Structures are given as C-alpha cells and as structure tokens.
Amino acid sequence: MVMIFEKKLERNDIEHRMRLPSDSNWEELPSAGATLDVKDQDNNTWNFNYSKSAGKSYLGGKGWNDFLKSQDIIAGNKISLYKTDDFYTIKVKK
C-alpha cells in the first residue's frame, strides 16, 4: 500500500471540495478528470471526482459529499489516501 497524501481537513475542504496537498504522491493518481473508486474503513466504495484548476488538484463531487456526511467528518479531522494494486483506500482520524 502506497500513501498518496495525509491532510488535516479545513472548512473549505468540507463545504466545497478538498484541495490535495502539494506534497501528494502524484505518480499514483490518474489523469485529471478521472473518477477515483475509493474504499473506506468499513469497506464501502465511494466515487470521488479528481480535477485540476488553476494549477491545484481537488477531490470532490457527490461521492465526496456523501462520504463526508456518512462519516460525520468535520474540519480538523485528518484523512489519508492510499493506493493498492486494485483500488484506493481512505482512512479517517477524528
């Protein structure tokens, strides 16, 4: 399992879309415009939109919003995104 990033979420990450940290492991991400299939700690699968705008990269979309609500994630929580051979995994630390 390869770590792509770890981030302490800010209010804007919750209210809109999450900006990926500049030190993310970019080689492990697909091209912008792709949908990431991400499994959470309960083995649920979520679809996050991966996009770039003005030189910054984001995760967002309906899947991201649904994930945040289902996990009761708030600003200050920390998330980590990993990639295995077959899928992405997200972990939440509250």
C-alpha positions in Angstrom: 0.0 0.0 0.0 1.4 3.4 -1.0 0.4 6.6 0.7 -0.7 9.4 -1.6 -1.3 12.1 1.0 -2.4 12.9 4.5 -4.3 16.0 5.3 -5.9 17.8 8.2 -9.2 19.0 6.7 -10.1 22.6 6.6 -13.6 24.1 6.5 -13.4 24.7 2.7 -12.5 21.0 2.2 -15.8 20.1 3.8 -18.0 22.8 2.3 -16.8 22.6 -1.3 -14.1 20.2 -2.5 -10.8 19.1 -0.9 -7.6 20.6 -2.2 -4.9 18.0 -2.4 -1.6 18.8 -0.5 1.3 20.0 -2.7 3.4 17.1 -1.5 1.0 14.4 -2.7 2.4 11.3 -4.4 1.3 12.5 -7.9 2.6 9.4 -9.7 -0.1 7.3 -8.0 -3.0 9.4 -9.2 -4.8 9.1 -12.6 -5.1 12.0 -15.1 -7.3 14.9 -14.0 -10.9 14.4 -14.9 -10.9 10.8 -13.7 -13.2 9.3 -11.0 -11.4 7.6 -8.2 -13.1 4.5 -6.7 -12.2 4.7 -3.0 -12.9 2.2 -0.2 -13.3 3.5 3.4 -12.5 1.7 6.6 -15.9 -0.1 6.5 -15.2 -1.4 3.0 -17.8 0.9 1.4 -16.9 2.2 -2.1 -17.1 5.9 -2.9 -16.6 7.7 -6.2 -14.6 10.9 -5.9 -14.1 13.3 -8.8 -10.4 14.2 -9.3 -9.9 17.5 -11.0 -7.4 20.3 -11.6 -8.0 24.0 -11.7 -5.5 26.9 -11.8 -2.6 24.5 -11.1 -4.3 23.0 -8.0 -5.7 19.5 -7.6 -9.0 18.6 -5.9 -11.2 15.7 -4.8 -14.9 16.5 -4.9 -18.3 15.6 -6.3 -21.4 13.9 -4.9 -19.4 10.9 -3.7 -17.1 13.1 -1.7 -20.0 15.0 -0.1 -21.8 11.7 0.7 -18.7 10.3 2.2 -18.2 13.3 4.5 -21.8 13.1 5.7 -21.8 9.4 6.2 -18.6 9.5 8.3 -19.6 12.7 10.2 -16.3 14.3 9.2 -15.6 17.8 10.3 -12.8 20.4 9.9 -9.8 19.3 11.9 -10.2 15.6 11.1 -7.3 14.0 9.3 -7.6 11.8 6.3 -5.1 9.7 4.5 -5.4 8.3 1.0 -3.6 5.2 -0.1 -3.3 3.1 -3.3 -3.1 -0.6 -3.5 -2.8 -2.6 -6.7 -6.6 -2.7 -7.2 -8.1 0.4 -5.6 -7.7 3.5 -3.4 -8.3 3.4 0.4 -9.2 6.4 2.6 -8.7 6.4 6.4 -10.1 9.0 8.8 -8.7 10.0 12.1 -11.0 12.1 14.3 
